[in-house]
Amino acid sequence: MTESGSSPAEAGDPPAIAGRDVAAPPAAPAAPAAPPADRRTSLLVTLVLGGLTAVPPLSMDMYLPALPQVTAALHSPATTVQLTLTTCLAGMALGQLLVGPMSDRWGRRRPLLAGMVLYVLATALCAVATNTELLISFRLLQGLAGSAGIVIARAVVRDLYDGVAMARFFASLMLISGVAPVVAPLIGGQILRITDWRGVFVVLTAVGLALTLLVWRRLDETLPPAHRHSGGLGEALRTMRDLLADRVFSGYVLVGSFAFAALFAYISASPFVVQEIYGASPQVFSLLFGLNSIGLVTVGQINGKVLVGRVALDKVLGCGVALIALAATALLLMSAGVFGPVGLAPVAAGLFVLMASMGLVMPNSNALALLRTKHAAGSASALLGTSTFLLGSVASPLVGIAGERTAVPMAVVQLSCALLALVSFLVLCRPWQRREESAP
C-alpha cells in the first residue's frame, strides 16, 4: 500500500480473492462512469447513509430506558424481557448474511427499500404487541429488517468511493453512527416522560418511515447491472467462501471485529465498574460515557480530515490497535492492584483512550477490507457486520464472569480482544509485505 493509503490496485494488491476472481462476472462490459462529484459528496447522501447506520443503535439503545416499564406492563420477568434485546441483536447479525448477497445480485435499492419497509412494519407491530412472546418475535423481525441499512450503506460507500476517499467517508459516517448510541437513551428517556414504552416504538416507526422515503426519493442505484452477480444461493455461498479465503480481507475483518468486541466489553461493564466499584453517581457515569463517545467521534474526524491521505491507512490502523492494547494493559494493571489503590480518574482516562482509539480502527479496518472487494461489496459488508456483531455479543457476557466487585474481567476481555486484533493485523494483513511486493 502506498504511503497515502490508496487502493490495493495502486499498491500492487491483486483484485482476485483466494485464486478465484470475484471482482467481476465473466466478460462483463466496461463499468459506467463514476457518479458525478457533486452526487458523491452530497451532504444529503451522507446523512441518509449515516441515518441507515444509526438505525441499529437507535433500535437497541432508545429502548433501554423502557425495559422496566415493559416488564411491568407485560407481566414478565426481567430475564424474559431481556430477550427482546438479544433477539434484535441476533437478527441484525444474521440478517446481514442474507441482505448482503441479495444486494450484489439485485442491486442496492430494491433490497434496501424492502428491508426498510419491513423494518417500519416490524417496529409498528412492536408498538402494539400484547405479550412478551409477540414482542420478542417482532424484535427479531425488526433486527433482521434493520440489518439492510447497515450492510447496504457500507456497500453503497464502496460503490461510490475508492482509496482514501472511502476511508474519509467512513470517518464522516462515524460522526452520525457514533453519536447515535449516546443520544438514543436520552431520547428514549424523554419519550417516556410524555408517554409509555410503546411510544418509543412509535418514534422509531416514524424514523424508519422518514428514512425509507428519503432512500426512495434521493438515493439512486449505485451498483451497475454489469457488476451484479446472477447466481443464486450457491453462488452467494461461494463468493463468501472466497472472501473469507482471502487472508488479507479476513485479517481486516478480524481486526475490526475484535476491536469492536473490546468496545462492547466496555459498554457492557462500564455501568457497574464506574458506579458500583468506584462509587460514581449515575450522572457522573453518564458524563463519562458521553465524554468517551465524544472522544471516539473526535478522533474519527481527525482520522478522516487530517490523517487519511497523508499517512497510510495501515499505519493509522496499526497505531489505533496498539493504543487499544496499551490502554487495556493499563486498565488490567490498575484493576489488579499492581499500582495499589487507584481512584476513578486514572481508570476513566484509560477507558477514554481505549474508546477514542476506536476512531482510528473502525473506519480504516472497514475501508481496507472493502478495498479488496469492489464487485462483491454486499457480501463483504455482510461478513464485516456479522463478524462484528457476533464477537461483540460473545464478549459482552464475559465481563461479568467474576461478579460485580472487580473490574479485572472487563480489562482481561478488552486486553485479550486487543491482542487478538493485533495478531490478526500482523499475521494476516501483513501490510509491510504488500508494500515490498509493490516496490519496483
VOKOL-363920 format. One line per field, with one value per residue: x, y, z of N, C-alpha, C in turn. Coordinates in steps of 0.1 Angstrom, whole numbers. Layout:
BEGIN
nxx: c(X|...)
nyy: c(Y|...)
nzz: c(Z|...)
caxx: c(X|...)
cayy: c(Y|...)
cazz: c(Z|...)
cxx: c(X|...)
cyy: c(Y|...)
czz: c(Z|...)
This chain:
BEGIN
nxx: c(8|5|20|0|-22|-38|-59|-58|-52|-35|-14|-4|-18|-35|-68|-80|-94|-83|-75|-97|-115|-135|-140|-154|-181|-178|-167|-177|-191|-175|-172|-196|-193|-180|-201|-213|-192|-205|-227|-215|-204|-225|-242|-267|-267|-248|-260|-283|-271|-257|-278|-290|-270|-272|-296|-295|-282|-301|-324|-317|-307|-324|-345|-338|-342|-368|-372|-378|-405|-417|-414|-431|-456|-462|-461|-440|-410|-378|-356|-368|-378|-354|-346|-358|-339|-317|-327|-331|-305|-294|-309|-300|-274|-275|-292|-277|-262|-280|-290|-267|-256|-279|-280|-258|-267|-292|-289|-286|-308|-334|-333|-327|-349|-369|-361|-363|-390|-400|-388|-401|-428|-424|-415|-437|-454|-442|-449|-476|-476|-490|-481|-451|-440|-448|-437|-409|-407|-414|-393|-371|-377|-376|-348|-337|-347|-338|-311|-306|-301|-276|-257|-261|-256|-228|-220|-229|-212|-188|-194|-194|-171|-135|-102|-85|-106|-128|-121|-122|-149|-161|-152|-167|-192|-190|-194|-221|-231|-216|-226|-252|-256|-252|-271|-294|-305|-310|-330|-349|-355|-367|-389|-404|-412|-435|-451|-457|-438|-445|-446|-419|-414|-432|-420|-396|-407|-416|-391|-380|-398|-394|-367|-370|-386|-367|-347|-360|-366|-342|-318|-301|-297|-266|-251|-241|-258|-240|-222|-234|-241|-253|-259|-275|-282|-261|-240|-238|-229|-204|-191|-189|-173|-149|-142|-137|-115|-96|-67|-59|-82|-98|-82|-85|-112|-112|-96|-112|-134|-126|-117|-141|-153|-138|-147|-174|-172|-165|-189|-207|-198|-191|-212|-214|-188|-180|-200|-206|-182|-164|-179|-193|-218|-250|-252|-225|-215|-230|-219|-192|-195|-206|-184|-164|-176|-177|-149|-143|-158|-145|-118|-122|-130|-106|-90|-103|-102|-76|-55|-60|-49|-26|-11|-4|-32|-29|-9|-21|-42|-28|-15|-38|-48|-26|-28|-52|-45|-25|-40|-58|-40|-30|-54|-59|-37|-42|-67|-60|-46|-19|-6|-14|-41|-63|-80|-111|-104|-78|-87|-109|-95|-80|-101|-111|-90|-90|-116|-116|-96|-108|-118|-97|-95|-120|-132|-110|-104|-127|-126|-102|-107|-129|-118|-106|-127|-143|-164|-179|-191|-215|-217|-192|-196|-216|-203|-185|-202|-216|-196|-186|-209|-214|-189|-189|-212|-204|-183|-196|-211|-190|-176|-188|-181|-169|-184|-196|-177|-152|-131|-115|-122|-134|-112|-95|-109|-110|-82|-75|-90|-79|-53|-57|-67|-44|-27|-40|-38|-9|-3|-21|-29|-4|8|33|45|30|36|63|60|49|68|92)
nyy: c(-12|22|52|71|56|45|27|-9|-16|4|-1|-24|-47|-76|-79|-104|-130|-154|-171|-172|-152|-128|-104|-94|-104|-130|-118|-92|-61|-29|-8|17|52|69|81|116|142|160|145|124|136|146|162|153|126|116|121|104|78|78|79|54|37|44|33|7|12|31|15|-4|11|33|20|10|26|19|-7|-15|-6|-22|-47|-45|-38|-59|-80|-98|-116|-100|-113|-125|-104|-92|-108|-95|-77|-94|-109|-90|-81|-105|-108|-86|-94|-119|-112|-97|-115|-124|-102|-89|-106|-105|-79|-77|-92|-81|-54|-23|-7|-20|-43|-27|-9|-28|-40|-17|-11|-34|-31|-9|-19|-40|-26|-10|-31|-39|-19|-24|-48|-74|-92|-107|-127|-121|-96|-103|-118|-99|-81|-96|-98|-71|-66|-83|-70|-44|-48|-45|-18|-14|-31|-25|2|4|-10|7|29|17|14|40|52|52|41|66|83|68|59|84|90|69|78|101|90|80|101|104|78|73|92|84|61|75|96|82|67|90|103|83|83|109|105|88|104|116|97|61|30|20|43|47|29|39|63|53|40|62|74|53|53|79|76|56|69|89|73|62|85|99|84|70|41|24|3|-9|-28|-45|-52|-69|-100|-130|-154|-179|-190|-208|-195|-172|-183|-194|-171|-158|-177|-175|-149|-151|-168|-151|-141|-115|-99|-113|-108|-80|-80|-94|-78|-54|-66|-77|-54|-41|-58|-54|-28|-33|-48|-28|-12|-29|-35|-11|4|-9|-10|17|28|9|-2|20|39|61|85|80|103|111|89|90|114|107|86|100|118|99|90|113|116|93|100|125|117|100|119|134|115|111|137|147|127|106|101|115|98|64|41|16|21|40|24|3|18|26|1|-7|14|8|-17|-9|8|-11|-28|-11|-7|-32|-36|-16|-25|-49|-41|-36|-11|-3|10|28|57|68|85|78|53|61|77|57|42|62|66|41|39|62|55|38|53|54|28|15|28|26|-1|-11|2|-7|-34|-35|-24|-44|-57|-49|-57|-74|-62|-61|-87|-88|-67|-78|-99|-84|-70|-91|-106|-87|-81|-107|-113|-92|-98|-121|-113|-96|-110|-121|-102|-100|-122|-127|-116|-85|-70|-65|-51|-66|-88|-73|-58|-79|-92|-70|-66|-91|-92|-70|-78|-100|-87|-73|-94|-105|-84|-83|-110|-118|-96|-82|-57|-45|-65|-64|-39|-42|-60|-44|-26|-13)
nzz: c(0|-7|6|9|15|-6|-29|-33|-59|-66|-49|-57|-50|-59|-74|-73|-54|-32|-53|-69|-90|-79|-86|-108|-130|-156|-187|-184|-194|-198|-170|-161|-161|-132|-106|-107|-93|-75|-67|-54|-32|-19|8|16|8|25|50|47|44|68|86|81|91|117|125|138|165|174|175|194|217|223|234|258|283|287|295|323|324|304|315|337|324|307|324|328|337|343|330|308|294|287|265|244|236|230|208|189|184|175|152|137|132|118|97|80|66|48|34|23|1|-15|-23|-39|-60|-70|-69|-51|-43|-43|-24|-1|1|4|29|46|45|56|81|92|94|112|134|140|147|170|187|192|205|225|243|258|243|217|213|215|191|172|176|168|140|135|139|119|96|99|95|69|64|76|62|35|34|38|15|-5|0|-8|-35|-44|-37|-35|-23|-4|-3|3|29|42|40|55|80|82|84|109|125|127|133|156|174|178|196|220|223|220|243|259|243|244|272|274|258|274|294|285|274|272|271|246|230|224|203|185|178|167|145|130|124|109|87|77|68|49|29|22|11|-10|-26|-29|-29|-53|-75|-71|-79|-109|-135|-149|-130|-113|-96|-109|-100|-77|-44|-41|-55|-40|-16|-24|-31|-6|7|-8|-3|25|23|14|27|36|35|54|76|81|86|110|126|129|141|165|178|180|198|221|226|230|253|271|270|281|306|319|333|359|367|369|386|407|416|417|428|416|408|389|373|370|357|333|323|319|301|279|274|266|243|227|225|208|184|178|174|153|133|132|121|95|84|87|89|70|37|41|58|56|54|67|86|103|112|125|146|160|169|185|205|217|228|246|264|274|287|307|321|331|348|367|376|388|409|408|410|434|454|433|421|405|384|370|359|344|325|312|300|283|265|253|241|224|207|190|170|152|143|135|111|93|92|81|56|45|43|25|3|-11|-24|-46|-64|-49|-28|-13|-2|12|30|45|58|73|90|103|116|133|150|161|175|193|208|221|237|255|277|291|306|331|345|369|388|404|417|409|384|369|351|329|320|313|292|274|269|259|235|222|218|202|180|173|167|145|127|123|115|95|79|72|62|55|39|16|7|1|-20|-40|-45|-69)
caxx: c(0|12|20|-12|-33|-46|-65|-49|-47|-24|-4|0|-26|-44|-82|-85|-95|-81|-74|-109|-117|-149|-141|-164|-186|-171|-170|-185|-187|-168|-180|-200|-186|-183|-211|-207|-186|-214|-235|-208|-201|-237|-244|-279|-264|-241|-270|-291|-263|-254|-291|-291|-261|-277|-308|-293|-281|-313|-333|-313|-304|-336|-355|-332|-349|-382|-372|-386|-419|-421|-415|-444|-468|-465|-462|-430|-397|-368|-348|-375|-378|-340|-346|-361|-326|-309|-332|-329|-291|-292|-315|-292|-262|-278|-299|-267|-257|-290|-292|-255|-256|-291|-277|-249|-274|-303|-286|-287|-321|-345|-332|-327|-362|-377|-357|-367|-404|-403|-384|-412|-439|-420|-414|-451|-460|-437|-457|-489|-475|-498|-474|-437|-436|-450|-426|-397|-408|-414|-380|-363|-380|-371|-334|-335|-350|-329|-297|-304|-295|-262|-249|-261|-249|-213|-218|-230|-200|-178|-197|-192|-158|-123|-90|-86|-119|-137|-118|-127|-164|-164|-150|-178|-204|-188|-199|-235|-233|-210|-234|-265|-257|-251|-283|-306|-311|-316|-343|-359|-359|-376|-402|-411|-418|-448|-459|-451|-428|-450|-442|-406|-415|-439|-410|-387|-415|-416|-378|-378|-406|-387|-355|-375|-389|-355|-340|-368|-366|-329|-307|-301|-289|-252|-244|-245|-262|-228|-214|-242|-240|-266|-262|-284|-277|-248|-231|-235|-220|-191|-185|-185|-162|-137|-139|-130|-102|-86|-61|-58|-96|-102|-74|-91|-125|-110|-91|-123|-144|-120|-117|-155|-156|-133|-156|-186|-169|-166|-203|-215|-192|-188|-221|-211|-174|-179|-209|-206|-168|-157|-189|-197|-233|-254|-249|-211|-214|-235|-210|-180|-199|-207|-171|-158|-182|-172|-135|-144|-162|-134|-106|-126|-129|-92|-86|-108|-98|-61|-45|-62|-44|-12|-5|-10|-43|-24|-1|-31|-49|-18|-14|-50|-49|-16|-33|-62|-38|-18|-50|-63|-30|-31|-67|-57|-28|-49|-78|-54|-40|-4|-2|-21|-55|-64|-93|-118|-98|-70|-95|-116|-85|-77|-113|-112|-80|-94|-127|-112|-88|-117|-119|-87|-96|-132|-133|-99|-105|-138|-122|-92|-114|-138|-109|-103|-139|-151|-176|-187|-192|-226|-213|-181|-201|-223|-193|-179|-212|-220|-185|-186|-220|-212|-179|-194|-222|-197|-175|-205|-214|-177|-171|-193|-180|-164|-193|-196|-168|-139|-131|-105|-128|-136|-99|-89|-116|-105|-68|-75|-95|-69|-41|-62|-68|-30|-21|-47|-31|4|-1|-29|-28|10|9|47|48|24|44|75|57|45|80|99)
cayy: c(0|34|60|78|47|44|14|-20|-16|13|-6|-37|-58|-81|-80|-118|-135|-168|-179|-171|-138|-124|-89|-91|-116|-132|-110|-81|-49|-18|-2|30|63|71|92|129|145|166|135|116|143|153|161|146|112|113|120|92|67|79|75|39|31|47|25|-3|18|37|4|-10|19|41|12|6|31|14|-21|-17|-4|-34|-58|-43|-38|-72|-90|-108|-114|-92|-121|-128|-91|-90|-115|-86|-71|-104|-113|-79|-81|-117|-105|-77|-101|-129|-106|-91|-126|-126|-90|-86|-112|-101|-66|-80|-98|-73|-40|-18|0|-29|-49|-17|-5|-39|-41|-6|-12|-44|-26|0|-27|-47|-17|-7|-42|-39|-9|-29|-62|-76|-100|-107|-136|-114|-86|-109|-122|-87|-75|-104|-93|-57|-67|-88|-60|-33|-51|-40|-4|-14|-38|-18|15|2|-14|19|37|11|16|54|58|43|46|75|89|59|60|97|89|61|86|110|83|78|113|101|65|74|100|78|54|84|103|73|65|103|105|73|88|120|100|81|115|121|85|49|23|19|55|46|22|48|72|45|38|74|75|43|57|90|71|49|79|96|64|61|97|106|75|63|28|26|-9|-11|-42|-52|-57|-77|-115|-136|-168|-180|-192|-214|-185|-163|-190|-195|-157|-156|-186|-170|-137|-155|-174|-141|-138|-101|-95|-119|-102|-67|-83|-98|-66|-46|-73|-79|-41|-38|-67|-47|-17|-39|-51|-15|-7|-38|-35|3|9|-14|-6|31|31|0|-4|33|48|73|86|79|115|111|78|95|124|100|79|110|123|89|89|125|112|85|108|135|110|96|131|137|104|114|150|150|116|99|109|119|87|51|36|5|27|45|13|-3|27|25|-12|-6|22|0|-27|-2|12|-23|-32|-2|-9|-45|-34|-8|-33|-60|-36|-35|2|0|16|39|63|67|93|70|43|69|81|45|40|73|63|28|42|72|49|31|62|51|14|11|33|22|-16|-13|7|-16|-47|-33|-20|-57|-64|-39|-62|-83|-53|-65|-99|-84|-59|-87|-106|-75|-67|-103|-109|-76|-83|-119|-113|-83|-105|-131|-105|-89|-117|-125|-92|-101|-136|-128|-108|-70|-65|-63|-47|-74|-94|-64|-55|-91|-93|-60|-69|-103|-87|-61|-86|-108|-78|-70|-106|-106|-74|-87|-123|-119|-84|-81|-46|-43|-74|-59|-27|-48|-66|-34|-18|-17)
cazz: c(0|-8|18|11|18|-17|-31|-35|-72|-67|-41|-62|-45|-69|-70|-72|-40|-30|-65|-77|-92|-76|-88|-118|-137|-168|-199|-181|-201|-191|-159|-164|-155|-118|-103|-106|-80|-65|-62|-45|-20|-14|22|18|7|37|60|45|48|83|92|79|100|130|129|149|179|178|178|207|229|226|241|271|295|288|299|335|320|296|325|345|316|301|335|325|344|336|321|296|286|281|252|233|232|224|195|180|181|167|139|129|128|108|85|70|57|37|26|15|-12|-23|-29|-50|-72|-74|-68|-37|-39|-40|-11|9|3|10|42|53|46|66|94|96|98|124|146|143|154|184|195|196|210|237|253|256|232|204|213|211|177|164|177|159|127|134|137|105|86|101|91|55|64|79|52|22|35|36|1|-13|1|-17|-49|-48|-33|-35|-17|7|-3|11|44|47|41|67|91|83|89|124|132|129|140|169|183|180|209|232|224|219|256|263|236|250|285|272|253|285|302|279|270|278|263|232|223|218|190|175|173|158|133|122|119|98|76|71|61|37|19|17|3|-23|-34|-30|-31|-66|-76|-72|-85|-123|-138|-154|-119|-104|-96|-114|-94|-66|-31|-43|-59|-28|-6|-30|-30|8|10|-14|5|37|20|12|40|40|38|67|86|84|93|124|134|133|149|179|184|184|209|232|228|236|267|278|271|289|320|325|344|373|371|373|397|418|421|420|436|409|406|376|365|366|347|320|318|314|288|269|270|258|229|220|221|197|173|175|168|139|124|129|112|82|79|88|87|57|26|45|64|51|63|75|97|112|118|134|157|167|176|196|216|224|236|257|273|281|296|319|329|338|359|377|382|395|421|407|414|447|452|423|420|393|374|361|352|334|315|304|292|273|254|246|233|214|197|180|158|142|139|129|97|85|90|71|43|39|39|13|-9|-18|-28|-54|-70|-40|-17|-4|6|21|41|53|66|82|100|111|125|144|160|168|185|204|217|228|247|265|290|298|315|345|349|383|397|402|427|404|370|362|339|318|315|307|279|265|265|250|222|216|214|190|168|169|160|132|118|120|109|84|70|68|52|50|28|3|2|-6|-33|-49|-48|-81)
cxx: c(9|11|7|-24|-42|-51|-55|-44|-35|-12|1|-7|-35|-58|-87|-85|-94|-81|-86|-113|-132|-151|-151|-169|-178|-176|-179|-181|-181|-178|-184|-192|-190|-194|-205|-202|-195|-224|-228|-204|-213|-239|-257|-276|-257|-250|-279|-283|-260|-267|-293|-282|-264|-289|-306|-291|-293|-323|-330|-313|-316|-346|-350|-339|-363|-383|-380|-401|-425|-423|-428|-456|-472|-464|-452|-417|-387|-359|-355|-376|-364|-339|-350|-349|-318|-314|-330|-315|-288|-297|-306|-279|-265|-284|-289|-262|-267|-290|-280|-255|-268|-288|-267|-256|-285|-301|-289|-301|-332|-344|-333|-341|-371|-374|-363|-383|-408|-399|-395|-424|-436|-420|-428|-457|-455|-445|-470|-488|-483|-492|-459|-433|-438|-440|-413|-396|-407|-400|-370|-365|-375|-355|-330|-337|-341|-315|-295|-297|-280|-254|-249|-255|-234|-211|-219|-218|-189|-181|-193|-178|-147|-112|-92|-100|-129|-134|-123|-142|-168|-162|-161|-190|-203|-194|-214|-237|-227|-218|-247|-266|-257|-265|-295|-312|-317|-329|-353|-364|-369|-389|-410|-417|-432|-456|-452|-442|-432|-447|-428|-406|-423|-429|-400|-394|-415|-402|-376|-386|-399|-375|-359|-379|-377|-347|-347|-367|-352|-317|-308|-294|-275|-244|-249|-249|-250|-220|-221|-239|-253|-269|-271|-277|-263|-237|-227|-226|-206|-184|-180|-173|-149|-133|-131|-117|-92|-80|-61|-72|-100|-94|-81|-104|-122|-104|-103|-132|-139|-120|-131|-158|-150|-142|-169|-185|-170|-181|-210|-210|-192|-199|-218|-197|-173|-188|-207|-192|-162|-167|-193|-213|-237|-251|-234|-209|-218|-225|-197|-183|-200|-193|-163|-163|-178|-157|-135|-147|-151|-122|-110|-126|-115|-86|-90|-103|-83|-52|-47|-57|-30|-4|-12|-21|-38|-17|-11|-38|-40|-16|-26|-51|-38|-21|-43|-55|-31|-29|-56|-53|-30|-43|-65|-48|-34|-59|-72|-47|-25|1|-8|-35|-54|-78|-99|-111|-88|-77|-103|-107|-82|-89|-115|-103|-85|-106|-124|-104|-96|-119|-108|-88|-108|-133|-123|-100|-116|-133|-112|-97|-121|-130|-106|-115|-148|-164|-183|-189|-203|-222|-202|-186|-209|-214|-187|-189|-215|-209|-184|-196|-218|-201|-182|-203|-215|-189|-184|-207|-201|-173|-177|-191|-175|-172|-191|-187|-154|-140|-121|-110|-129|-122|-93|-96|-111|-91|-67|-80|-85|-57|-45|-63|-54|-24|-27|-41|-17|6|-9|-28|-15|12|23|50|42|31|57|72|54|57|87|111)
cyy: c(12|42|67|69|45|29|3|-20|-7|8|-19|-49|-63|-81|-94|-122|-150|-176|-179|-157|-135|-109|-85|-104|-118|-123|-98|-69|-39|-12|12|40|65|82|106|133|151|156|126|123|150|151|153|131|108|112|108|80|66|75|60|32|34|40|15|2|24|26|-2|-1|28|34|8|12|26|0|-23|-16|-17|-45|-57|-44|-51|-84|-102|-105|-107|-100|-124|-115|-88|-97|-106|-78|-81|-108|-102|-79|-93|-114|-96|-84|-111|-123|-101|-102|-128|-114|-87|-93|-108|-87|-67|-85|-88|-58|-36|-14|-10|-37|-39|-12|-15|-40|-30|-6|-23|-39|-17|-8|-34|-38|-12|-18|-43|-30|-14|-43|-63|-85|-101|-116|-129|-103|-92|-113|-110|-80|-83|-100|-79|-58|-73|-78|-48|-35|-46|-26|-5|-19|-30|-4|14|-2|-2|28|30|13|30|59|47|49|55|81|81|59|73|96|81|69|96|103|81|90|111|89|65|82|92|70|63|91|94|71|78|106|95|78|99|115|94|92|119|109|73|42|21|31|55|39|31|58|65|42|50|77|66|48|69|86|64|59|86|86|63|73|102|97|67|49|31|14|-11|-26|-51|-58|-65|-92|-121|-149|-167|-182|-198|-204|-176|-170|-191|-181|-155|-165|-180|-157|-141|-162|-164|-137|-124|-95|-100|-112|-89|-69|-86|-86|-57|-52|-74|-65|-37|-46|-60|-35|-22|-43|-39|-11|-16|-37|-21|7|4|-11|8|34|22|-1|10|43|60|73|83|91|115|100|83|105|117|92|88|115|112|88|101|122|104|92|118|128|105|107|135|127|108|127|153|139|109|108|114|107|74|46|25|11|33|34|6|5|26|12|-12|2|15|-10|-21|2|0|-28|-24|-4|-22|-44|-26|-17|-44|-55|-35|-22|6|5|28|44|61|74|85|60|50|73|69|42|50|70|51|32|52|65|41|40|60|37|11|16|27|7|-19|-9|-3|-29|-45|-29|-33|-63|-55|-45|-73|-75|-57|-77|-96|-76|-67|-94|-97|-73|-79|-106|-99|-79|-96|-119|-103|-90|-116|-124|-100|-97|-121|-115|-93|-115|-138|-119|-93|-63|-62|-60|-56|-81|-85|-61|-67|-93|-83|-62|-81|-99|-79|-69|-95|-99|-75|-82|-108|-96|-78|-100|-124|-108|-82|-69|-43|-52|-69|-47|-32|-53|-56|-25|-23|-25)
czz: c(0|5|20|14|7|-18|-34|-49|-74|-59|-46|-57|-56|-65|-68|-57|-39|-42|-74|-78|-90|-79|-98|-125|-150|-179|-196|-189|-192|-181|-164|-157|-140|-117|-103|-93|-70|-60|-51|-32|-14|1|25|17|20|49|59|49|63|90|92|89|115|135|139|163|183|183|191|219|233|235|255|283|297|293|312|332|313|305|333|336|310|311|332|334|336|326|308|287|280|268|241|228|224|210|185|175|172|153|130|124|117|95|75|61|46|28|17|2|-21|-30|-40|-62|-78|-73|-53|-33|-35|-27|1|12|9|25|51|55|57|80|100|101|111|136|150|151|168|193|199|202|223|247|249|245|218|203|209|196|168|164|169|144|125|132|123|95|87|96|76|54|66|67|39|22|32|21|-8|-12|-8|-31|-53|-46|-34|-27|-5|8|5|26|50|49|53|80|93|88|104|132|136|138|154|179|187|193|221|234|224|233|262|256|242|263|284|267|264|295|297|275|276|268|248|224|217|204|180|169|163|145|124|117|107|85|69|63|48|26|13|8|-11|-32|-37|-33|-43|-65|-78|-78|-99|-126|-142|-142|-109|-106|-100|-107|-82|-53|-32|-46|-48|-18|-11|-29|-16|12|4|-7|18|35|16|25|45|43|52|78|91|91|108|132|138|142|164|185|188|197|222|236|235|250|276|280|281|304|327|335|358|377|376|385|409|424|425|426|429|408|392|367|361|356|333|314|312|301|277|264|262|244|221|216|209|184|168|168|154|129|121|119|97|76|78|84|74|46|28|51|58|60|72|88|108|120|128|147|166|175|188|208|224|234|248|268|281|290|309|327|337|350|370|384|391|408|420|412|427|444|442|424|407|381|365|353|341|322|306|295|281|262|246|237|222|203|186|168|148|136|131|114|88|83|80|57|37|35|26|1|-17|-25|-36|-59|-62|-27|-7|5|16|32|50|63|77|94|109|121|136|155|168|179|196|213|225|240|258|278|298|308|330|351|364|392|394|412|422|389|362|350|327|312|308|293|269|260|256|236|215|211|202|178|163|162|146|122|114|112|96|74|64|58|47|39|15|-2|-5|-19|-44|-53|-61|-79)
